[in-house]
């Protein structure tokens, strides 16, 4: 498991959540930053409990529309 270091304010909360669930994690890495933790997980270094931040939400990708001129004539027929 990848966990926050003991310097983190979230570590006591996560430790309590695991204790309440009767889970004794095998901690492989302790990190300071949530982005570091997410990076470790993305490289399959382990699993982690982390709060949901907007920066971690999936990004929707769109295909690029054909190029159009920035200046267009107004539509006067409406």
PDB file of N, CA, C and O in Angstrom:
ATOM      1  N   UNK A   1       0.841  -1.172   0.000  1.00  0.00           N
ATOM      2  CA  UNK A   1       0.000   0.000   0.000  1.00  0.00           C
ATOM      3  C   UNK A   1       0.885   1.233   0.000  1.00  0.00           C
ATOM      4  O   UNK A   1       1.960   1.248   0.599  1.00  0.00           O
ATOM      5  N   UNK A   2       0.420   2.252  -0.674  1.00  0.00           N
ATOM      6  CA  UNK A   2       1.080   3.554  -0.685  1.00  0.00           C
ATOM      7  C   UNK A   2       0.285   4.431   0.271  1.00  0.00           C
ATOM      8  O   UNK A   2      -0.934   4.548   0.147  1.00  0.00           O
ATOM      9  N   UNK A   3       0.968   5.039   1.212  1.00  0.00           N
ATOM     10  CA  UNK A   3       0.278   5.790   2.247  1.00  0.00           C
ATOM     11  C   UNK A   3       0.942   7.142   2.436  1.00  0.00           C
ATOM     12  O   UNK A   3       2.113   7.321   2.099  1.00  0.00           O
ATOM     13  N   UNK A   4       0.194   8.088   2.974  1.00  0.00           N
ATOM     14  CA  UNK A   4       0.795   9.363   3.341  1.00  0.00           C
ATOM     15  C   UNK A   4       1.762   9.145   4.495  1.00  0.00           C
ATOM     16  O   UNK A   4       1.590   8.225   5.294  1.00  0.00           O
ATOM     17  N   UNK A   5       2.779   9.996   4.576  1.00  0.00           N
ATOM     18  CA  UNK A   5       3.721   9.906   5.685  1.00  0.00           C
ATOM     19  C   UNK A   5       3.032  10.351   6.969  1.00  0.00           C
ATOM     20  O   UNK A   5       1.931  10.902   6.939  1.00  0.00           O
ATOM     21  N   UNK A   6       3.685  10.108   8.082  1.00  0.00           N
ATOM     22  CA  UNK A   6       3.121  10.497   9.376  1.00  0.00           C
ATOM     23  C   UNK A   6       3.067  12.014   9.534  1.00  0.00           C
ATOM     24  O   UNK A   6       2.392  12.506  10.438  1.00  0.00           O
ATOM     25  N   UNK A   7       3.753  12.762   8.687  1.00  0.00           N
ATOM     26  CA  UNK A   7       3.700  14.227   8.718  1.00  0.00           C
ATOM     27  C   UNK A   7       2.393  14.762   8.143  1.00  0.00           C
ATOM     28  O   UNK A   7       2.048  15.922   8.366  1.00  0.00           O
ATOM     29  N   UNK A   8       1.675  13.938   7.417  1.00  0.00           N
ATOM     30  CA  UNK A   8       0.447  14.368   6.747  1.00  0.00           C
ATOM     31  C   UNK A   8      -0.715  14.433   7.735  1.00  0.00           C
ATOM     32  O   UNK A   8      -0.820  13.613   8.647  1.00  0.00           O
ATOM     33  N   UNK A   9      -1.572  15.408   7.539  1.00  0.00           N
ATOM     34  CA  UNK A   9      -2.769  15.505   8.363  1.00  0.00           C
ATOM     35  C   UNK A   9      -3.785  14.420   8.070  1.00  0.00           C
ATOM     36  O   UNK A   9      -4.652  14.139   8.898  1.00  0.00           O
ATOM     37  N   UNK A  10      -3.687  13.802   6.890  1.00  0.00           N
ATOM     38  CA  UNK A  10      -4.625  12.741   6.518  1.00  0.00           C
ATOM     39  C   UNK A  10      -4.228  11.373   7.061  1.00  0.00           C
ATOM     40  O   UNK A  10      -5.070  10.480   7.153  1.00  0.00           O
ATOM     41  N   UNK A  11      -2.986  11.201   7.413  1.00  0.00           N
ATOM     42  CA  UNK A  11      -2.519   9.876   7.846  1.00  0.00           C
ATOM     43  C   UNK A  11      -3.292   9.336   9.046  1.00  0.00           C
ATOM     44  O   UNK A  11      -3.698   8.174   9.015  1.00  0.00           O
ATOM     45  N   UNK A  12      -3.517  10.125  10.109  1.00  0.00           N
ATOM     46  CA  UNK A  12      -4.293   9.572  11.229  1.00  0.00           C
ATOM     47  C   UNK A  12      -5.706   9.148  10.820  1.00  0.00           C
ATOM     48  O   UNK A  12      -6.220   8.144  11.312  1.00  0.00           O
ATOM     49  N   UNK A  13      -6.322   9.900   9.933  1.00  0.00           N
ATOM     50  CA  UNK A  13      -7.661   9.558   9.462  1.00  0.00           C
ATOM     51  C   UNK A  13      -7.647   8.241   8.691  1.00  0.00           C
ATOM     52  O   UNK A  13      -8.498   7.379   8.910  1.00  0.00           O
ATOM     53  N   UNK A  14      -6.691   8.092   7.799  1.00  0.00           N
ATOM     54  CA  UNK A  14      -6.593   6.859   7.009  1.00  0.00           C
ATOM     55  C   UNK A  14      -6.260   5.677   7.903  1.00  0.00           C
ATOM     56  O   UNK A  14      -6.818   4.593   7.732  1.00  0.00           O
ATOM     57  N   UNK A  15      -5.356   5.875   8.856  1.00  0.00           N
ATOM     58  CA  UNK A  15      -5.031   4.798   9.798  1.00  0.00           C
ATOM     59  C   UNK A  15      -6.274   4.356  10.564  1.00  0.00           C
ATOM     60  O   UNK A  15      -6.476   3.161  10.781  1.00  0.00           O
ATOM     61  N   UNK A  16      -7.109   5.315  10.975  1.00  0.00           N
ATOM     62  CA  UNK A  16      -8.328   4.983  11.720  1.00  0.00           C
ATOM     63  C   UNK A  16      -9.337   4.256  10.836  1.00  0.00           C
ATOM     64  O   UNK A  16      -9.988   3.312  11.284  1.00  0.00           O
ATOM     65  N   UNK A  17      -9.471   4.687   9.594  1.00  0.00           N
ATOM     66  CA  UNK A  17     -10.381   4.008   8.657  1.00  0.00           C
ATOM     67  C   UNK A  17      -9.963   2.552   8.484  1.00  0.00           C
ATOM     68  O   UNK A  17     -10.803   1.653   8.522  1.00  0.00           O
ATOM     69  N   UNK A  18      -8.683   2.325   8.295  1.00  0.00           N
ATOM     70  CA  UNK A  18      -8.186   0.957   8.123  1.00  0.00           C
ATOM     71  C   UNK A  18      -8.374   0.141   9.399  1.00  0.00           C
ATOM     72  O   UNK A  18      -8.751  -1.029   9.340  1.00  0.00           O
ATOM     73  N   UNK A  19      -8.113   0.755  10.546  1.00  0.00           N
ATOM     74  CA  UNK A  19      -8.283   0.063  11.829  1.00  0.00           C
ATOM     75  C   UNK A  19      -9.742  -0.328  12.035  1.00  0.00           C
ATOM     76  O   UNK A  19     -10.035  -1.452  12.442  1.00  0.00           O
ATOM     77  N   UNK A  20     -10.666   0.608  11.751  1.00  0.00           N
ATOM     78  CA  UNK A  20     -12.097   0.321  11.902  1.00  0.00           C
ATOM     79  C   UNK A  20     -12.557  -0.801  10.978  1.00  0.00           C
ATOM     80  O   UNK A  20     -13.499  -1.526  11.298  1.00  0.00           O
ATOM     81  N   UNK A  21     -11.899  -0.942   9.839  1.00  0.00           N
ATOM     82  CA  UNK A  21     -12.240  -1.998   8.876  1.00  0.00           C
ATOM     83  C   UNK A  21     -11.472  -3.289   9.152  1.00  0.00           C
ATOM     84  O   UNK A  21     -11.571  -4.250   8.390  1.00  0.00           O
ATOM     85  N   UNK A  22     -10.706  -3.307  10.245  1.00  0.00           N
ATOM     86  CA  UNK A  22      -9.892  -4.470  10.622  1.00  0.00           C
ATOM     87  C   UNK A  22      -8.913  -4.855   9.517  1.00  0.00           C
ATOM     88  O   UNK A  22      -8.709  -6.033   9.224  1.00  0.00           O
ATOM     89  N   UNK A  23      -8.316  -3.834   8.915  1.00  0.00           N
ATOM     90  CA  UNK A  23      -7.337  -4.035   7.843  1.00  0.00           C
ATOM     91  C   UNK A  23      -5.967  -3.610   8.359  1.00  0.00           C
ATOM     92  O   UNK A  23      -5.792  -2.498   8.857  1.00  0.00           O
ATOM     93  N   UNK A  24      -5.006  -4.511   8.231  1.00  0.00           N
ATOM     94  CA  UNK A  24      -3.624  -4.190   8.579  1.00  0.00           C
ATOM     95  C   UNK A  24      -2.840  -4.079   7.274  1.00  0.00           C
ATOM     96  O   UNK A  24      -2.430  -5.092   6.707  1.00  0.00           O
ATOM     97  N   UNK A  25      -2.631  -2.858   6.799  1.00  0.00           N
ATOM     98  CA  UNK A  25      -1.980  -2.698   5.495  1.00  0.00           C
ATOM     99  C   UNK A  25      -0.492  -3.007   5.545  1.00  0.00           C
ATOM    100  O   UNK A  25       0.181  -2.785   6.552  1.00  0.00           O
ATOM    101  N   UNK A  26      -0.009  -3.518   4.445  1.00  0.00           N
ATOM    102  CA  UNK A  26       1.429  -3.693   4.269  1.00  0.00           C
ATOM    103  C   UNK A  26       1.896  -2.458   3.496  1.00  0.00           C
ATOM    104  O   UNK A  26       1.750  -2.386   2.276  1.00  0.00           O
ATOM    105  N   UNK A  27       2.451  -1.500   4.214  1.00  0.00           N
ATOM    106  CA  UNK A  27       2.819  -0.226   3.607  1.00  0.00           C
ATOM    107  C   UNK A  27       4.173  -0.360   2.917  1.00  0.00           C
ATOM    108  O   UNK A  27       5.189  -0.647   3.551  1.00  0.00           O
ATOM    109  N   UNK A  28       4.160  -0.147   1.613  1.00  0.00           N
ATOM    110  CA  UNK A  28       5.382  -0.245   0.816  1.00  0.00           C
ATOM    111  C   UNK A  28       6.056   1.108   0.659  1.00  0.00           C
ATOM    112  O   UNK A  28       7.284   1.194   0.628  1.00  0.00           O
ATOM    113  N   UNK A  29       5.249   2.177   0.559  1.00  0.00           N
ATOM    114  CA  UNK A  29       5.783   3.525   0.347  1.00  0.00           C
ATOM    115  C   UNK A  29       5.003   4.512   1.203  1.00  0.00           C
ATOM    116  O   UNK A  29       3.793   4.379   1.380  1.00  0.00           O
ATOM    117  N   UNK A  30       5.706   5.492   1.724  1.00  0.00           N
ATOM    118  CA  UNK A  30       5.085   6.623   2.400  1.00  0.00           C
ATOM    119  C   UNK A  30       5.485   7.878   1.643  1.00  0.00           C
ATOM    120  O   UNK A  30       6.668   8.104   1.386  1.00  0.00           O
ATOM    121  N   UNK A  31       4.501   8.693   1.286  1.00  0.00           N
ATOM    122  CA  UNK A  31       4.765   9.887   0.484  1.00  0.00           C
ATOM    123  C   UNK A  31       4.171  11.114   1.166  1.00  0.00           C
ATOM    124  O   UNK A  31       3.317  11.005   2.046  1.00  0.00           O
ATOM    125  N   UNK A  32       4.639  12.278   0.742  1.00  0.00           N
ATOM    126  CA  UNK A  32       4.175  13.547   1.306  1.00  0.00           C
ATOM    127  C   UNK A  32       3.036  14.159   0.495  1.00  0.00           C
ATOM    128  O   UNK A  32       2.158  14.810   1.061  1.00  0.00           O
ATOM    129  N   UNK A  33       3.039  13.962  -0.806  1.00  0.00           N
ATOM    130  CA  UNK A  33       2.112  14.666  -1.695  1.00  0.00           C
ATOM    131  C   UNK A  33       1.102  13.719  -2.337  1.00  0.00           C
ATOM    132  O   UNK A  33       1.428  12.585  -2.690  1.00  0.00           O
ATOM    133  N   UNK A  34      -0.131  14.207  -2.481  1.00  0.00           N
ATOM    134  CA  UNK A  34      -1.168  13.382  -3.098  1.00  0.00           C
ATOM    135  C   UNK A  34      -0.887  13.105  -4.568  1.00  0.00           C
ATOM    136  O   UNK A  34      -1.242  12.040  -5.073  1.00  0.00           O
ATOM    137  N   UNK A  35      -0.254  14.048  -5.262  1.00  0.00           N
ATOM    138  CA  UNK A  35       0.078  13.813  -6.670  1.00  0.00           C
ATOM    139  C   UNK A  35       1.164  12.743  -6.814  1.00  0.00           C
ATOM    140  O   UNK A  35       1.159  11.974  -7.775  1.00  0.00           O
ATOM    141  N   UNK A  36       2.089  12.698  -5.861  1.00  0.00           N
ATOM    142  CA  UNK A  36       3.101  11.635  -5.859  1.00  0.00           C
ATOM    143  C   UNK A  36       2.423  10.287  -5.666  1.00  0.00           C
ATOM    144  O   UNK A  36       2.752   9.310  -6.339  1.00  0.00           O
ATOM    145  N   UNK A  37       1.482  10.248  -4.750  1.00  0.00           N
ATOM    146  CA  UNK A  37       0.745   9.014  -4.486  1.00  0.00           C
ATOM    147  C   UNK A  37       0.000   8.553  -5.738  1.00  0.00           C
ATOM    148  O   UNK A  37       0.045   7.375  -6.093  1.00  0.00           O
ATOM    149  N   UNK A  38      -0.675   9.468  -6.395  1.00  0.00           N
ATOM    150  CA  UNK A  38      -1.408   9.122  -7.615  1.00  0.00           C
ATOM    151  C   UNK A  38      -0.460   8.621  -8.695  1.00  0.00           C
ATOM    152  O   UNK A  38      -0.795   7.696  -9.435  1.00  0.00           O
ATOM    153  N   UNK A  39       0.715   9.220  -8.791  1.00  0.00           N
ATOM    154  CA  UNK A  39       1.709   8.766  -9.760  1.00  0.00           C
ATOM    155  C   UNK A  39       2.180   7.355  -9.471  1.00  0.00           C
ATOM    156  O   UNK A  39       2.310   6.544 -10.388  1.00  0.00           O
ATOM    157  N   UNK A  40       2.439   7.051  -8.200  1.00  0.00           N
ATOM    158  CA  UNK A  40       2.860   5.701  -7.822  1.00  0.00           C
ATOM    159  C   UNK A  40       1.781   4.680  -8.184  1.00  0.00           C
ATOM    160  O   UNK A  40       2.079   3.605  -8.704  1.00  0.00           O
ATOM    161  N   UNK A  41       0.531   5.028  -7.903  1.00  0.00           N
ATOM    162  CA  UNK A  41      -0.570   4.118  -8.235  1.00  0.00           C
ATOM    163  C   UNK A  41      -0.660   3.927  -9.743  1.00  0.00           C
ATOM    164  O   UNK A  41      -0.887   2.812 -10.214  1.00  0.00           O
ATOM    165  N   UNK A  42      -0.486   5.005 -10.504  1.00  0.00           N
ATOM    166  CA  UNK A  42      -0.595   4.900 -11.962  1.00  0.00           C
ATOM    167  C   UNK A  42       0.492   4.015 -12.559  1.00  0.00           C
ATOM    168  O   UNK A  42       0.315   3.453 -13.640  1.00  0.00           O
ATOM    169  N   UNK A  43       1.629   3.888 -11.848  1.00  0.00           N
ATOM    170  CA  UNK A  43       2.703   3.008 -12.310  1.00  0.00           C
ATOM    171  C   UNK A  43       2.647   1.634 -11.647  1.00  0.00           C
ATOM    172  O   UNK A  43       3.617   0.876 -11.682  1.00  0.00           O
ATOM    173  N   UNK A  44       1.507   1.323 -11.046  1.00  0.00           N
ATOM    174  CA  UNK A  44       1.266   0.010 -10.432  1.00  0.00           C
ATOM    175  C   UNK A  44       2.238  -0.319  -9.306  1.00  0.00           C
ATOM    176  O   UNK A  44       2.636  -1.472  -9.142  1.00  0.00           O
ATOM    177  N   UNK A  45       2.620   0.698  -8.527  1.00  0.00           N
ATOM    178  CA  UNK A  45       3.478   0.454  -7.366  1.00  0.00           C
ATOM    179  C   UNK A  45       2.666  -0.011  -6.163  1.00  0.00           C
ATOM    180  O   UNK A  45       3.235  -0.470  -5.173  1.00  0.00           O
ATOM    181  N   UNK A  46       1.356   0.103  -6.239  1.00  0.00           N
ATOM    182  CA  UNK A  46       0.507  -0.308  -5.136  1.00  0.00           C
ATOM    183  C   UNK A  46      -0.844   0.366  -5.213  1.00  0.00           C
ATOM    184  O   UNK A  46      -1.197   0.989  -6.214  1.00  0.00           O
ATOM    185  N   UNK A  47      -1.593   0.225  -4.126  1.00  0.00           N
ATOM    186  CA  UNK A  47      -2.903   0.860  -4.018  1.00  0.00           C
ATOM    187  C   UNK A  47      -2.835   1.923  -2.932  1.00  0.00           C
ATOM    188  O   UNK A  47      -1.928   1.920  -2.100  1.00  0.00           O
ATOM    189  N   UNK A  48      -3.810   2.835  -2.949  1.00  0.00           N
ATOM    190  CA  UNK A  48      -3.809   3.912  -1.966  1.00  0.00           C
ATOM    191  C   UNK A  48      -5.226   4.365  -1.670  1.00  0.00           C
ATOM    192  O   UNK A  48      -6.131   4.204  -2.489  1.00  0.00           O
ATOM    193  N   UNK A  49      -5.404   4.930  -0.495  1.00  0.00           N
ATOM    194  CA  UNK A  49      -6.643   5.623  -0.149  1.00  0.00           C
ATOM    195  C   UNK A  49      -6.342   7.102  -0.240  1.00  0.00           C
ATOM    196  O   UNK A  49      -5.415   7.602   0.397  1.00  0.00           O
ATOM    197  N   UNK A  50      -7.126   7.790  -1.030  1.00  0.00           N
ATOM    198  CA  UNK A  50      -6.873   9.211  -1.239  1.00  0.00           C
ATOM    199  C   UNK A  50      -8.205   9.918  -1.453  1.00  0.00           C
ATOM    200  O   UNK A  50      -9.147   9.339  -1.993  1.00  0.00           O
ATOM    201  N   UNK A  51      -8.272  11.164  -1.028  1.00  0.00           N
ATOM    202  CA  UNK A  51      -9.488  11.951  -1.219  1.00  0.00           C
ATOM    203  C   UNK A  51      -9.668  12.259  -2.700  1.00  0.00           C
ATOM    204  O   UNK A  51      -8.694  12.346  -3.448  1.00  0.00           O
ATOM    205  N   UNK A  52     -10.906  12.422  -3.114  1.00  0.00           N
ATOM    206  CA  UNK A  52     -11.196  12.761  -4.504  1.00  0.00           C
ATOM    207  C   UNK A  52     -11.008  14.257  -4.705  1.00  0.00           C
ATOM    208  O   UNK A  52     -11.719  15.072  -4.116  1.00  0.00           O
ATOM    209  N   UNK A  53     -10.062  14.596  -5.528  1.00  0.00           N
ATOM    210  CA  UNK A  53      -9.809  15.984  -5.873  1.00  0.00           C
ATOM    211  C   UNK A  53     -10.238  16.200  -7.314  1.00  0.00           C
ATOM    212  O   UNK A  53     -10.249  15.262  -8.111  1.00  0.00           O
ATOM    213  N   UNK A  54     -10.590  17.427  -7.646  1.00  0.00           N
ATOM    214  CA  UNK A  54     -11.021  17.702  -9.017  1.00  0.00           C
ATOM    215  C   UNK A  54      -9.925  17.398 -10.019  1.00  0.00           C
ATOM    216  O   UNK A  54     -10.218  17.057 -11.165  1.00  0.00           O
ATOM    217  N   UNK A  55      -8.673  17.513  -9.615  1.00  0.00           N
ATOM    218  CA  UNK A  55      -7.581  17.242 -10.552  1.00  0.00           C
ATOM    219  C   UNK A  55      -7.441  15.764 -10.864  1.00  0.00           C
ATOM    220  O   UNK A  55      -6.756  15.401 -11.820  1.00  0.00           O
ATOM    221  N   UNK A  56      -8.079  14.895 -10.074  1.00  0.00           N
ATOM    222  CA  UNK A  56      -7.988  13.464 -10.312  1.00  0.00           C
ATOM    223  C   UNK A  56      -9.178  12.918 -11.079  1.00  0.00           C
ATOM    224  O   UNK A  56      -9.200  11.738 -11.430  1.00  0.00           O
ATOM    225  N   UNK A  57     -10.156  13.749 -11.340  1.00  0.00           N
ATOM    226  CA  UNK A  57     -11.327  13.273 -12.070  1.00  0.00           C
ATOM    227  C   UNK A  57     -10.961  13.012 -13.521  1.00  0.00           C
ATOM    228  O   UNK A  57     -10.104  13.696 -14.082  1.00  0.00           O
ATOM    229  N   UNK A  58     -11.606  12.027 -14.131  1.00  0.00           N
ATOM    230  CA  UNK A  58     -11.286  11.725 -15.533  1.00  0.00           C
ATOM    231  C   UNK A  58     -11.506  12.939 -16.437  1.00  0.00           C
ATOM    232  O   UNK A  58     -12.441  13.717 -16.249  1.00  0.00           O
ATOM    233  N   UNK A  59     -10.654  13.070 -17.382  1.00  0.00           N
ATOM    234  CA  UNK A  59     -10.743  14.172 -18.333  1.00  0.00           C
ATOM    235  C   UNK A  59     -11.501  13.678 -19.554  1.00  0.00           C
ATOM    236  O   UNK A  59     -11.214  12.598 -20.070  1.00  0.00           O
ATOM    237  N   UNK A  60     -12.459  14.455 -20.015  1.00  0.00           N
ATOM    238  CA  UNK A  60     -13.192  14.111 -21.225  1.00  0.00           C
ATOM    239  C   UNK A  60     -12.414  14.661 -22.410  1.00  0.00           C
ATOM    240  O   UNK A  60     -12.072  15.843 -22.448  1.00  0.00           O
ATOM    241  N   UNK A  61     -12.143  13.813 -23.356  1.00  0.00           N
ATOM    242  CA  UNK A  61     -11.405  14.239 -24.536  1.00  0.00           C
ATOM    243  C   UNK A  61     -12.366  14.412 -25.705  1.00  0.00           C
ATOM    244  O   UNK A  61     -13.278  13.609 -25.899  1.00  0.00           O
ATOM    245  N   UNK A  62     -12.153  15.444 -26.460  1.00  0.00           N
ATOM    246  CA  UNK A  62     -12.983  15.727 -27.618  1.00  0.00           C
ATOM    247  C   UNK A  62     -12.096  15.805 -28.850  1.00  0.00           C
ATOM    248  O   UNK A  62     -10.937  16.213 -28.774  1.00  0.00           O
ATOM    249  N   UNK A  63     -12.652  15.414 -29.972  1.00  0.00           N
ATOM    250  CA  UNK A  63     -11.889  15.557 -31.206  1.00  0.00           C
ATOM    251  C   UNK A  63     -11.893  17.015 -31.619  1.00  0.00           C
ATOM    252  O   UNK A  63     -12.847  17.751 -31.363  1.00  0.00           O
ATOM    253  N   UNK A  64     -10.841  17.405 -32.242  1.00  0.00           N
ATOM    254  CA  UNK A  64     -10.696  18.796 -32.657  1.00  0.00           C
ATOM    255  C   UNK A  64     -11.601  19.071 -33.852  1.00  0.00           C
ATOM    256  O   UNK A  64     -11.616  18.317 -34.826  1.00  0.00           O
ATOM    257  N   UNK A  65     -12.346  20.150 -33.762  1.00  0.00           N
ATOM    258  CA  UNK A  65     -13.235  20.552 -34.855  1.00  0.00           C
ATOM    259  C   UNK A  65     -12.406  21.116 -35.996  1.00  0.00           C
ATOM    260  O   UNK A  65     -11.299  21.606 -35.773  1.00  0.00           O
ATOM    261  N   UNK A  66     -12.925  21.053 -37.209  1.00  0.00           N
ATOM    262  CA  UNK A  66     -12.202  21.646 -38.335  1.00  0.00           C
ATOM    263  C   UNK A  66     -11.957  23.131 -38.078  1.00  0.00           C
ATOM    264  O   UNK A  66     -12.768  23.812 -37.450  1.00  0.00           O
ATOM    265  N   UNK A  67     -10.844  23.604 -38.568  1.00  0.00           N
ATOM    266  CA  UNK A  67     -10.476  25.007 -38.361  1.00  0.00           C
ATOM    267  C   UNK A  67     -11.463  25.925 -39.066  1.00  0.00           C
ATOM    268  O   UNK A  67     -11.828  25.708 -40.222  1.00  0.00           O
ATOM    269  N   UNK A  68     -11.876  26.934 -38.357  1.00  0.00           N
ATOM    270  CA  UNK A  68     -12.764  27.947 -38.929  1.00  0.00           C
ATOM    271  C   UNK A  68     -12.132  29.306 -38.682  1.00  0.00           C
ATOM    272  O   UNK A  68     -11.402  29.504 -37.711  1.00  0.00           O
ATOM    273  N   UNK A  69     -12.417  30.209 -39.554  1.00  0.00           N
ATOM    274  CA  UNK A  69     -11.900  31.559 -39.395  1.00  0.00           C
ATOM    275  C   UNK A  69     -12.476  32.178 -38.130  1.00  0.00           C
ATOM    276  O   UNK A  69     -13.641  31.958 -37.797  1.00  0.00           O
ATOM    277  N   UNK A  70     -11.667  32.944 -37.437  1.00  0.00           N
ATOM    278  CA  UNK A  70     -12.127  33.607 -36.221  1.00  0.00           C
ATOM    279  C   UNK A  70     -13.096  34.732 -36.542  1.00  0.00           C
ATOM    280  O   UNK A  70     -13.875  35.140 -35.681  1.00  0.00           O
ATOM    281  N   UNK A  71     -13.057  35.234 -37.760  1.00  0.00           N
ATOM    282  CA  UNK A  71     -13.950  36.322 -38.163  1.00  0.00           C
ATOM    283  C   UNK A  71     -14.968  35.760 -39.139  1.00  0.00           C
ATOM    284  O   UNK A  71     -14.611  35.221 -40.187  1.00  0.00           O
ATOM    285  N   UNK A  72     -16.228  35.891 -38.787  1.00  0.00           N
ATOM    286  CA  UNK A  72     -17.285  35.398 -39.669  1.00  0.00           C
ATOM    287  C   UNK A  72     -18.306  36.505 -39.892  1.00  0.00           C
ATOM    288  O   UNK A  72     -18.446  37.419 -39.079  1.00  0.00           O
ATOM    289  N   UNK A  73     -18.995  36.405 -40.981  1.00  0.00           N
ATOM    290  CA  UNK A  73     -20.048  37.377 -41.288  1.00  0.00           C
ATOM    291  C   UNK A  73     -21.270  37.047 -40.454  1.00  0.00           C
ATOM    292  O   UNK A  73     -21.584  35.870 -40.280  1.00  0.00           O
ATOM    293  N   UNK A  74     -21.964  38.035 -39.935  1.00  0.00           N
ATOM    294  CA  UNK A  74     -23.168  37.760 -39.148  1.00  0.00           C
ATOM    295  C   UNK A  74     -24.258  37.165 -40.027  1.00  0.00           C
ATOM    296  O   UNK A  74     -24.354  37.473 -41.215  1.00  0.00           O
ATOM    297  N   UNK A  75     -25.071  36.315 -39.431  1.00  0.00           N
ATOM    298  CA  UNK A  75     -26.194  35.716 -40.144  1.00  0.00           C
ATOM    299  C   UNK A  75     -27.372  36.680 -40.039  1.00  0.00           C
ATOM    300  O   UNK A  75     -28.007  36.776 -38.989  1.00  0.00           O
ATOM    301  N   UNK A  76     -27.658  37.382 -41.111  1.00  0.00           N
ATOM    302  CA  UNK A  76     -28.707  38.399 -41.101  1.00  0.00           C
ATOM    303  C   UNK A  76     -30.061  37.862 -41.538  1.00  0.00           C
ATOM    304  O   UNK A  76     -31.039  38.609 -41.570  1.00  0.00           O
ATOM    305  N   UNK A  77     -30.134  36.575 -41.877  1.00  0.00           N
ATOM    306  CA  UNK A  77     -31.384  36.011 -42.383  1.00  0.00           C
ATOM    307  C   UNK A  77     -32.347  35.631 -41.262  1.00  0.00           C
ATOM    308  O   UNK A  77     -33.502  35.314 -41.550  1.00  0.00           O
ATOM    309  N   UNK A  78     -31.935  35.647 -40.027  1.00  0.00           N
ATOM    310  CA  UNK A  78     -32.818  35.251 -38.912  1.00  0.00           C
ATOM    311  C   UNK A  78     -33.743  36.336 -38.502  1.00  0.00           C
ATOM    312  O   UNK A  78     -34.541  36.154 -37.582  1.00  0.00           O
TER     313      UNK A  78
END
